[in-house]
Amino acid sequence: MISHGLTIVINELKKHLEDVYNVPSSGDVVQLGNLAEGITSAG
């Protein structure tokens, strides 16, 4: 849940900085994912 919130914050910050500084979007979207999903799927 925390990683989902952080993903939203990072993506919104990136969008804001691109708008303010007129930086072209590279199309990369930050995807933190959920650490718990990685642990449970590994086992």
Phi and psi in radians as a Rosetta constraint file:
Dihedral C 1 N 2 CA 2 C 2 CIRCULARHARMONIC -1.144 0.35
Dihedral N 2 CA 2 C 2 N 3 CIRCULARHARMONIC -0.718 0.35
Dihedral C 2 N 3 CA 3 C 3 CIRCULARHARMONIC -1.132 0.35
Dihedral N 3 CA 3 C 3 N 4 CIRCULARHARMONIC -0.590 0.35
Dihedral C 3 N 4 CA 4 C 4 CIRCULARHARMONIC -1.133 0.35
Dihedral N 4 CA 4 C 4 N 5 CIRCULARHARMONIC -0.768 0.35
Dihedral C 4 N 5 CA 5 C 5 CIRCULARHARMONIC -1.093 0.35
Dihedral N 5 CA 5 C 5 N 6 CIRCULARHARMONIC -0.728 0.35
Dihedral C 5 N 6 CA 6 C 6 CIRCULARHARMONIC -1.145 0.35
Dihedral N 6 CA 6 C 6 N 7 CIRCULARHARMONIC -0.652 0.35
Dihedral C 6 N 7 CA 7 C 7 CIRCULARHARMONIC -1.071 0.35
Dihedral N 7 CA 7 C 7 N 8 CIRCULARHARMONIC -0.761 0.35
Dihedral C 7 N 8 CA 8 C 8 CIRCULARHARMONIC -1.099 0.35
Dihedral N 8 CA 8 C 8 N 9 CIRCULARHARMONIC -0.796 0.35
Dihedral C 8 N 9 CA 9 C 9 CIRCULARHARMONIC -1.074 0.35
Dihedral N 9 CA 9 C 9 N 10 CIRCULARHARMONIC -0.801 0.35
Dihedral C 9 N 10 CA 10 C 10 CIRCULARHARMONIC -1.129 0.35
Dihedral N 10 CA 10 C 10 N 11 CIRCULARHARMONIC -0.752 0.35
Dihedral C 10 N 11 CA 11 C 11 CIRCULARHARMONIC -1.135 0.35
Dihedral N 11 CA 11 C 11 N 12 CIRCULARHARMONIC -0.693 0.35
Dihedral C 11 N 12 CA 12 C 12 CIRCULARHARMONIC -1.181 0.35
Dihedral N 12 CA 12 C 12 N 13 CIRCULARHARMONIC -0.678 0.35
Dihedral C 12 N 13 CA 13 C 13 CIRCULARHARMONIC -1.114 0.35
Dihedral N 13 CA 13 C 13 N 14 CIRCULARHARMONIC -0.756 0.35
Dihedral C 13 N 14 CA 14 C 14 CIRCULARHARMONIC -1.061 0.35
Dihedral N 14 CA 14 C 14 N 15 CIRCULARHARMONIC -0.781 0.35
Dihedral C 14 N 15 CA 15 C 15 CIRCULARHARMONIC -1.077 0.35
Dihedral N 15 CA 15 C 15 N 16 CIRCULARHARMONIC -0.756 0.35
Dihedral C 15 N 16 CA 16 C 16 CIRCULARHARMONIC -1.090 0.35
Dihedral N 16 CA 16 C 16 N 17 CIRCULARHARMONIC -0.801 0.35
Dihedral C 16 N 17 CA 17 C 17 CIRCULARHARMONIC -1.132 0.35
Dihedral N 17 CA 17 C 17 N 18 CIRCULARHARMONIC -0.631 0.35
Dihedral C 17 N 18 CA 18 C 18 CIRCULARHARMONIC -1.142 0.35
Dihedral N 18 CA 18 C 18 N 19 CIRCULARHARMONIC -0.691 0.35
Dihedral C 18 N 19 CA 19 C 19 CIRCULARHARMONIC -1.179 0.35
Dihedral N 19 CA 19 C 19 N 20 CIRCULARHARMONIC -0.744 0.35
Dihedral C 19 N 20 CA 20 C 20 CIRCULARHARMONIC -1.232 0.35
Dihedral N 20 CA 20 C 20 N 21 CIRCULARHARMONIC -0.765 0.35
Dihedral C 20 N 21 CA 21 C 21 CIRCULARHARMONIC -1.742 0.35
Dihedral N 21 CA 21 C 21 N 22 CIRCULARHARMONIC 0.123 0.35
Dihedral C 21 N 22 CA 22 C 22 CIRCULARHARMONIC 0.922 0.35
Dihedral N 22 CA 22 C 22 N 23 CIRCULARHARMONIC 0.714 0.35
Dihedral C 22 N 23 CA 23 C 23 CIRCULARHARMONIC -1.532 0.35
Dihedral N 23 CA 23 C 23 N 24 CIRCULARHARMONIC 2.253 0.35
Dihedral C 23 N 24 CA 24 C 24 CIRCULARHARMONIC -1.115 0.35
Dihedral N 24 CA 24 C 24 N 25 CIRCULARHARMONIC 2.478 0.35
Dihedral C 24 N 25 CA 25 C 25 CIRCULARHARMONIC -1.288 0.35
Dihedral N 25 CA 25 C 25 N 26 CIRCULARHARMONIC 2.319 0.35
Dihedral C 25 N 26 CA 26 C 26 CIRCULARHARMONIC -1.467 0.35
Dihedral N 26 CA 26 C 26 N 27 CIRCULARHARMONIC -0.189 0.35
Dihedral C 26 N 27 CA 27 C 27 CIRCULARHARMONIC 1.524 0.35
Dihedral N 27 CA 27 C 27 N 28 CIRCULARHARMONIC -0.117 0.35
Dihedral C 27 N 28 CA 28 C 28 CIRCULARHARMONIC -1.345 0.35
Dihedral N 28 CA 28 C 28 N 29 CIRCULARHARMONIC 2.297 0.35
Dihedral C 28 N 29 CA 29 C 29 CIRCULARHARMONIC -2.021 0.35
Dihedral N 29 CA 29 C 29 N 30 CIRCULARHARMONIC 2.280 0.35
Dihedral C 29 N 30 CA 30 C 30 CIRCULARHARMONIC -1.203 0.35
Dihedral N 30 CA 30 C 30 N 31 CIRCULARHARMONIC 2.283 0.35
Dihedral C 30 N 31 CA 31 C 31 CIRCULARHARMONIC -2.292 0.35
Dihedral N 31 CA 31 C 31 N 32 CIRCULARHARMONIC 1.709 0.35
Dihedral C 31 N 32 CA 32 C 32 CIRCULARHARMONIC -1.333 0.35
Dihedral N 32 CA 32 C 32 N 33 CIRCULARHARMONIC -0.588 0.35
Dihedral C 32 N 33 CA 33 C 33 CIRCULARHARMONIC 1.285 0.35
Dihedral N 33 CA 33 C 33 N 34 CIRCULARHARMONIC -2.898 0.35
Dihedral C 33 N 34 CA 34 C 34 CIRCULARHARMONIC -2.149 0.35
Dihedral N 34 CA 34 C 34 N 35 CIRCULARHARMONIC 2.033 0.35
Dihedral C 34 N 35 CA 35 C 35 CIRCULARHARMONIC -1.010 0.35
Dihedral N 35 CA 35 C 35 N 36 CIRCULARHARMONIC -0.659 0.35
Dihedral C 35 N 36 CA 36 C 36 CIRCULARHARMONIC -1.110 0.35
Dihedral N 36 CA 36 C 36 N 37 CIRCULARHARMONIC -0.617 0.35
Dihedral C 36 N 37 CA 37 C 37 CIRCULARHARMONIC -1.116 0.35
Dihedral N 37 CA 37 C 37 N 38 CIRCULARHARMONIC -0.699 0.35
Dihedral C 37 N 38 CA 38 C 38 CIRCULARHARMONIC -1.147 0.35
Dihedral N 38 CA 38 C 38 N 39 CIRCULARHARMONIC -0.642 0.35
Dihedral C 38 N 39 CA 39 C 39 CIRCULARHARMONIC -1.255 0.35
Dihedral N 39 CA 39 C 39 N 40 CIRCULARHARMONIC -0.767 0.35
Dihedral C 39 N 40 CA 40 C 40 CIRCULARHARMONIC -1.249 0.35
Dihedral N 40 CA 40 C 40 N 41 CIRCULARHARMONIC -0.564 0.35
Dihedral C 40 N 41 CA 41 C 41 CIRCULARHARMONIC -1.338 0.35
Dihedral N 41 CA 41 C 41 N 42 CIRCULARHARMONIC -0.366 0.35
Dihedral C 41 N 42 CA 42 C 42 CIRCULARHARMONIC -1.332 0.35
Dihedral N 42 CA 42 C 42 N 43 CIRCULARHARMONIC -0.416 0.35
